[in-house]
Amino acid sequence: MEQANQNQDYQAGDIVYVFYRNPHTQDVANIQAAAVVNHPEKENELALFLYETYYPLSDEVAIYSTEEEANQAYHYYYGEATEGVLE
């Protein structure tokens, strides 16, 4: 399975889907919606806003444009576990 295209043009206000690992339970990954926003400290840069935190918008983050794409990738990488599916 090919990862979402990281060179896609995102704009502030876009909602995307990412894999998020619980910082307290590293073996648990979930799909989480995140907002693409203007970085508050770096002019002309975008960031992901997730759980009240800004994350770099980089090739190191698997970003999916739709929930369906994220769920397909989650199934591919993690199997049948339902905890990654947004409800």
C-alpha atoms as one frame of an Amber mdcrd trajectory, in Angstrom:
protein
   0.000   0.000   0.000   1.317   3.394  -0.928   1.345   6.119   1.681  -0.642
   9.277   1.016   1.113  11.764  -1.253   3.067  14.063   1.046   3.650  16.599
  -1.723  -0.055  17.314  -1.981  -0.884  20.975  -1.624  -2.557  21.505   1.732
  -4.171  24.738   2.740  -4.951  26.184   6.143  -8.403  24.959   7.106  -8.082
  21.509   5.518  -9.070  18.545   7.676  -6.799  15.524   7.221  -6.412  12.155
   8.949  -3.255  10.881  10.637  -2.128   7.911  12.693  -1.678   8.966  16.298
   0.060   6.897  18.958  -1.090   7.303  22.516   1.913   8.745  24.390   1.025
   6.618  27.426   0.447   3.373  25.512   2.839   3.301  22.546   1.497   0.019
  21.163  -1.902   1.615  20.478  -2.417   3.628  17.300  -5.581   5.406  16.273
  -6.765   7.411  13.315  -7.332  11.004  14.300  -8.675  13.977  12.384  -6.301
  16.948  12.421  -6.529  20.468  11.061  -3.994  22.015   8.720  -3.274  25.491
  10.098  -0.844  28.349   9.646   2.077  27.718  11.986   1.794  30.276  14.809
   5.562  30.755  15.149   6.840  30.219  11.594   5.524  32.618   8.989   4.506
  31.036   5.667   4.607  27.488   7.090   1.759  25.104   7.720   1.383  22.759
  10.677  -0.956  20.025  11.862  -3.035  20.968  14.879  -3.901  17.915  16.955
  -4.804  17.704  20.642  -3.985  21.379  21.263  -0.464  20.888  19.845   1.166
  21.988  16.597   3.097  19.340  14.634   5.302  19.914  11.565   3.665  19.132
   8.252   6.410  16.837   6.946   7.071  13.612   5.069   7.559  11.876   8.435
   3.821  12.006   9.139   1.430   9.722   7.263  -1.321  12.126   6.204  -4.496
  11.032   4.439  -6.995  13.328   2.764 -10.028  11.201   3.595 -11.113   9.039
   6.482 -11.608   6.149   4.049  -7.961   6.321   2.868  -6.786   6.425   6.483
  -8.941   3.422   7.426  -7.632   1.423   4.441  -4.026   2.210   5.374  -4.699
   1.409   9.029  -6.151  -1.964   8.045  -3.149  -2.645   5.814  -0.563  -1.791
   8.494  -2.339  -2.896  11.674  -4.806  -5.584  10.601  -8.369  -6.019  11.725
  -8.189  -4.010  14.966 -11.236  -1.734  15.131  -9.751   0.738  17.578  -8.176
   2.713  14.742 -11.477   3.355  12.995 -13.187   6.660  13.670 -16.772   6.314
  14.784
